Amino acid sequence: MRSVDVVIVGAGAAGLMCAIEAGKRGRKVVVLEHAERIGKKIAISGGGRCNFTNVNTSADNFISSNPHFCKSALARYTPADFISLVEKHGIAYHEKKLGQLFCDDSSRRIIEMLLTECSEAGAVISCRSLVRSVARKDYGKGKTHFQVATDDVTFVVESLVVATGGLSIPPLGATDFGYRLARQFELGIQEPRPALVPFTLSRPAQRELTTLSGISIDASVSCLGKEFRENILITHRGLSGPAILQISTYWLPGEIVTINLLPDHDAFNLLRAHENKEIELANFLSQFLPRRFAHAWCALNFPSQPLKRYTPRQLAEIAEKLNRWEVIPAGTEGYKKAEVTAGGVATDELSSQSMEVKSVPGLYFIGEVVDVTGKLGGYNFQWAWASGYAAGQSV
């Protein structure tokens, strides 16, 4: 057996941040990562440039059964704090849109930064280390430790931090370890589900939209009282793009998703203003929508003819579909395409200040495995940094 102060399971963003902060406090830290290398999800994020935070971060950008839970951690480690770390390492970055910050260079720069910080803090990272079992042992005199067994060694630790992430993108090594461990200690779990994920459509709808595959449109998408204005992308299986990914986190099976294809216009007033003109509907809509989409959309919904040939009632029907295109997704692309996992370890089981399990002193859950899910655009990274920092200050 080998005694250390802290074992962190998972060498993702949250786990590494926790290791850095715990190491700085003089704690003897070992990070166990079951994959052959760290940072796989960091590496592919932001199209390979890592959208490492969002300057607009606030609790309003997160979804949780307890919307107040994330406030404490987010307040104690802010985007400005992480930006300072990035600048300390001379990593060039830029703001893209809506407050998102990306590396000018590769995501690899962020991974190298975290590894350097871990090394300087004395934290040891062990890859290809699969945790086989966890047991809590009472050593008397009020002392409780965890035994964390891998194939090679069993660690005896005061603090065990679970930073294993969710179920998203299995090829990168996602597992259900965090949820299994939570159940072992009889902790509540909000049912995990794919989030920030493309929608699939029914076979008939897929066939109808085949000709539109690859087209991106600026639109407003709403569902269950939530609305997002960004691009949507029509795919061969359904719908994707930032606005769709955002709304997917709120969508429930069977619910209608409403897409406003002309979010800057009242389509009926627009059509009535030109109702006596010779211009065909498809050509008219091409002034506001991608030409290929406008023509295919008309072919699917309203055979194109000169505007003056439509009755007021027909124009109203066309306008309704332009401003309120209703879609009922057949489902989502699932965890293989989901950027994050919503749900997770119930927040009422954890201290919002330290991320420690209230009923199991010394056990911590951080990052994506917790029931806190950020919107698209760097927010989930900021939650990883903030929750990792909070636990790192406590272990």
C-alpha positions in Angstrom: 0.0 0.0 0.0 1.1 3.5 -0.7 0.0 6.5 1.4 -0.6 9.9 -0.2 -2.7 12.9 0.9 -5.0 13.1 -2.2 -6.0 10.8 -5.1 -7.8 12.5 -8.0 -9.5 10.1 -10.4 -9.6 11.7 -13.8 -7.0 13.9 -15.5 -9.4 16.2 -17.4 -9.7 20.0 -16.9 -11.3 19.8 -13.4 -9.0 17.1 -12.1 -5.8 18.9 -13.2 -6.9 22.2 -11.8 -7.6 20.4 -8.4 -4.2 18.8 -8.5 -2.5 22.1 -9.1 -4.2 23.9 -6.3 -3.9 21.0 -3.8 -0.2 20.6 -4.7 0.4 24.3 -4.2 -0.9 23.8 -0.6 1.7 21.2 0.0 -0.6 18.2 -0.4 0.9 15.0 -1.8 -1.2 14.4 -4.9 -1.6 11.5 -7.3 -3.8 11.8 -10.4 -5.0 8.6 -11.8 -6.1 8.6 -15.5 -7.3 5.4 -17.1 -6.5 6.6 -20.7 -3.0 6.4 -22.2 -2.7 10.2 -22.2 -4.4 13.2 -20.6 -6.5 16.0 -22.1 -8.2 14.2 -25.0 -11.4 16.3 -24.6 -9.4 19.5 -24.1 -7.5 18.7 -27.3 -10.6 18.5 -29.5 -12.4 21.4 -27.9 -13.1 24.6 -29.8 -12.2 22.9 -33.1 -8.7 22.2 -31.7 -8.2 25.6 -30.3 -9.8 25.1 -26.9 -12.5 27.6 -26.0 -11.1 27.7 -22.5 -13.5 30.1 -20.8 -16.2 32.8 -21.4 -15.8 36.3 -20.1 -19.6 36.5 -19.6 -19.7 33.6 -17.1 -22.4 33.8 -14.4 -24.7 31.3 -12.7 -27.3 32.1 -15.3 -25.2 30.3 -17.9 -25.6 26.9 -16.1 -28.3 24.3 -15.8 -28.8 22.4 -12.5 -31.5 21.1 -10.3 -30.2 23.8 -7.9 -29.3 26.9 -10.0 -27.6 28.6 -7.0 -25.2 25.8 -6.3 -22.5 26.9 -8.8 -22.4 30.5 -7.5 -19.8 30.0 -4.8 -17.2 28.2 -6.9 -17.7 30.5 -9.9 -17.2 33.6 -7.6 -14.0 32.2 -6.1 -12.3 31.3 -9.4 -13.4 33.6 -12.2 -12.6 33.8 -16.0 -10.1 36.6 -15.1 -8.2 34.1 -12.8 -7.8 31.6 -15.6 -6.9 34.3 -18.1 -4.1 35.4 -15.8 -2.8 31.8 -15.8 -3.0 31.6 -19.6 -1.1 34.9 -19.9 1.5 33.8 -17.3 2.4 31.0 -19.8 2.5 33.3 -22.7 -0.4 31.7 -24.5 -1.9 33.9 -27.2 -5.7 34.0 -27.3 -8.6 35.9 -28.8 -12.3 36.5 -28.2 -14.4 35.0 -30.9 -18.0 35.9 -30.3 -20.4 36.0 -27.3 -17.5 36.2 -24.9 -15.8 33.0 -25.9 -12.0 32.9 -25.6 -9.9 30.6 -27.8 -6.2 29.9 -28.2 -4.6 31.5 -31.2 -2.6 28.3 -31.5 -3.5 24.7 -30.6 -5.4 23.4 -27.6 -2.2 21.6 -26.9 -0.9 24.8 -25.3 -3.5 24.6 -22.6 -2.7 21.0 -21.9 1.1 21.8 -21.7 0.3 24.7 -19.3 -1.7 22.4 -17.0 1.0 19.7 -17.0 3.7 22.3 -16.2 1.6 23.7 -13.3 1.1 20.1 -12.0 4.8 19.4 -12.2 5.7 22.6 -10.4 3.1 21.8 -7.7 4.5 18.4 -7.2 1.4 16.5 -8.4 2.1 13.1 -10.0 0.0 12.0 -13.0 -0.3 8.3 -13.7 -1.8 7.3 -17.0 -3.2 3.9 -17.8 -4.2 3.6 -14.2 -7.7 2.1 -13.9 -9.3 2.2 -10.5 -10.6 -1.3 -9.6 -12.2 -0.6 -6.3 -12.7 2.1 -3.6 -13.2 1.3 0.1 -13.7 3.6 3.1 -11.8 2.4 6.2 -12.1 3.5 9.8 -8.6 3.6 11.4 -9.9 4.5 14.8 -9.6 7.8 16.8 -12.0 9.4 14.4 -9.7 8.8 11.4 -11.2 7.6 8.1 -9.2 7.0 5.0 -10.0 5.6 1.5 -8.3 2.7 -0.1 -8.1 3.2 -3.8 -7.0 0.1 -5.7 -5.5 0.0 -9.2 -4.0 -3.0 -11.0 -0.5 -2.0 -9.7 -1.0 -0.4 -6.3 -3.4 0.4 -3.6 -3.4 4.0 -2.3 -4.4 5.0 1.2 -5.6 8.6 1.1 -7.3 11.2 3.3 -9.1 12.8 0.3 -10.5 11.2 -2.8 -11.6 13.5 -5.7 -13.7 12.2 -8.5 -13.2 14.2 -11.7 -14.1 11.5 -14.2 -16.5 13.6 -16.3 -19.7 12.3 -17.9 -20.7 9.9 -20.6 -20.1 12.1 -23.6 -17.9 11.1 -26.5 -17.1 7.4 -25.5 -14.2 7.1 -28.0 -12.3 9.6 -25.9 -12.6 7.3 -22.9 -15.8 8.4 -21.1 -17.0 6.0 -18.4 -19.7 5.8 -15.8 -17.1 5.4 -12.9 -18.2 8.6 -11.2 -21.9 7.6 -11.1 -21.0 4.1 -9.9 -18.9 5.4 -7.1 -21.7 7.9 -6.1 -24.1 5.0 -6.0 -21.6 3.0 -3.9 -21.8 5.7 -1.3 -25.6 6.0 -1.7 -25.5 9.5 -3.1 -28.4 10.9 -5.2 -27.9 11.3 -8.9 -29.9 13.4 -11.3 -30.5 11.1 -14.3 -27.6 11.8 -16.8 -28.5 12.6 -20.4 -26.7 13.8 -23.6 -26.6 17.7 -23.8 -25.3 20.1 -26.4 -26.1 17.5 -28.9 -27.6 17.4 -32.5 -31.2 16.3 -33.0 -32.3 13.4 -35.2 -35.5 13.6 -37.2 -38.0 11.0 -38.4 -37.1 9.1 -41.6 -39.7 11.0 -43.7 -38.4 14.3 -42.4 -34.9 13.3 -43.1 -35.8 12.4 -46.7 -37.5 15.8 -47.1 -34.5 17.7 -45.8 -31.8 15.7 -47.7 -31.5 18.3 -50.4 -30.8 20.9 -47.7 -28.0 19.0 -45.9 -25.0 21.2 -45.2 -26.9 24.5 -45.2 -26.4 26.8 -42.3 -29.0 29.5 -41.4 -29.1 32.3 -38.8 -32.2 31.5 -36.9 -34.0 31.7 -33.5 -34.7 28.4 -31.9 -37.1 27.9 -28.9 -38.4 25.1 -26.7 -40.0 25.0 -23.3 -39.7 28.7 -22.7 -36.0 28.9 -23.7 -34.8 30.6 -26.9 -31.4 30.9 -28.6 -30.4 33.0 -31.6 -27.5 31.5 -33.5 -26.9 29.4 -36.6 -28.7 26.1 -37.2 -27.2 23.5 -39.5 -29.2 21.0 -41.5 -27.5 17.5 -41.5 -28.3 14.3 -43.3 -29.7 12.9 -40.0 -31.4 16.0 -38.7 -30.5 19.4 -37.2 -27.3 20.7 -35.6 -25.5 24.0 -35.2 -25.0 26.2 -32.2 -28.7 27.2 -31.7 -29.8 23.5 -31.9 -27.0 22.4 -29.5 -28.0 25.0 -27.0 -31.7 24.2 -27.1 -31.0 20.4 -26.9 -30.0 20.7 -23.2 -33.6 21.8 -22.4 -35.5 19.7 -24.8 -37.5 16.7 -23.6 -38.7 13.8 -25.8 -41.9 14.6 -27.6 -41.6 18.4 -27.2 -41.9 20.7 -30.2 -38.8 22.8 -31.2 -39.9 26.0 -32.9 -37.5 27.6 -35.5 -37.9 31.2 -36.6 -36.1 31.3 -40.0 -36.6 35.1 -40.3 -35.9 36.3 -36.7 -35.4 39.9 -37.8 -38.7 40.1 -39.7 -42.4 39.7 -39.3 -42.8 37.4 -42.2 -46.4 38.2 -42.9 -45.8 42.0 -43.0 -42.8 41.3 -45.2 -44.8 39.3 -47.7 -47.8 41.6 -47.7 -45.5 44.5 -48.5 -44.6 42.8 -51.8 -47.8 40.9 -52.5 -48.5 42.5 -55.8 -45.1 41.8 -57.3 -44.1 39.4 -60.0 -41.1 38.1 -58.1 -41.5 34.4 -57.3 -41.6 33.4 -53.6 -38.3 31.4 -53.7 -36.4 34.2 -55.3 -37.9 36.7 -52.9 -36.9 34.5 -49.9 -33.4 34.2 -51.3 -32.9 37.8 -50.3 -33.2 36.7 -46.7 -32.2 33.0 -46.7 -29.5 31.0 -48.5 -30.7 30.6 -52.1 -30.5 26.8 -52.1 -32.5 26.6 -48.8 -35.1 29.1 -50.1 -35.8 27.1 -53.2 -35.8 23.7 -51.5 -37.9 25.0 -48.6 -40.5 26.2 -51.1 -40.5 22.9 -53.0 -41.2 21.1 -49.7 -43.9 23.5 -48.4 -45.3 26.0 -50.9 -44.8 25.6 -54.6 -43.1 28.8 -55.7 -45.0 31.2 -57.9 -45.2 35.0 -58.2 -46.1 36.6 -54.9 -49.2 38.3 -56.5 -50.8 34.9 -57.1 -51.0 34.0 -53.4 -54.1 34.8 -51.5 -53.8 36.7 -48.2 -54.6 33.4 -46.4 -51.8 31.6 -48.3 -49.4 34.4 -47.4 -50.4 34.0 -43.8 -49.7 30.3 -43.9 -46.3 30.9 -45.5 -45.4 33.5 -43.0 -46.5 31.3 -40.1 -44.1 28.5 -41.3 -41.3 31.0 -41.8 -41.6 32.5 -38.3 -42.7 29.3 -36.6 -41.3 26.2 -38.3 -42.3 23.5 -35.8 -40.2 20.4 -35.6 -40.6 17.4 -33.2 -37.2 15.7 -33.1 -37.1 11.9 -33.1 -34.3 12.0 -30.6 -30.7 13.1 -30.4 -27.4 11.8 -31.7 -26.7 10.5 -28.2 -23.5 10.5 -26.1 -21.3 9.9 -29.1 -22.0 13.4 -30.4 -22.9 15.2 -27.2 -20.4 17.8 -26.1 -21.4 17.3 -22.4 -23.5 15.2 -20.1 -26.3 16.9 -18.2 -27.4 15.6 -14.8 -25.0 13.8 -12.5 -24.2 13.7 -8.8 -27.0 15.7 -7.0 -25.8 19.1 -5.8 -27.7 18.7 -2.5 -25.2 16.0 -1.6 -22.2 18.4 -1.9 -20.9 21.5 -0.2 -21.1 24.3 -2.7 -17.9 25.8 -1.2 -15.6 22.8 -1.3 -17.4 20.2 -3.5 -17.0 17.7 -0.6 -19.8 15.1 0.0 -21.6 16.2 3.1 -22.2 12.6 4.3 -18.8 11.2 3.4 -16.0 13.5 4.6 -12.9 13.4 2.4 -14.9 12.4 -0.8 -15.3 15.1 -3.5 -17.0 15.3 -6.9 -16.0 18.0 -9.4 -16.5 19.0 -13.0 -18.9 17.4 -15.4 -19.8 14.5 -13.2 -21.8 16.9 -11.0 -25.3 18.1 -11.9 -24.1 21.4 -13.3 -24.1 21.9 -17.0 -22.9 25.0 -18.9 -24.3 26.4 -22.1 -22.3 26.2 -25.3 -19.3 28.6 -25.4 -16.6 27.9 -22.8 -18.8 27.8 -19.8 -18.2 24.1 -19.1 -14.5 24.7 -19.0 -15.0 27.5 -16.5 -17.0 25.2 -14.3 -14.2 22.7 -14.5 -11.6 25.3 -13.4 -13.8 26.7 -10.7 -15.0 23.4 -9.1 -11.5 22.0 -9.4 -10.1 25.1 -7.6 -12.7 24.9 -4.9 -11.9 21.2 -4.1 -8.1 21.9 -4.4 -8.4 24.5 -1.7 -10.1 22.0 0.6 -8.6 18.6 0.2 
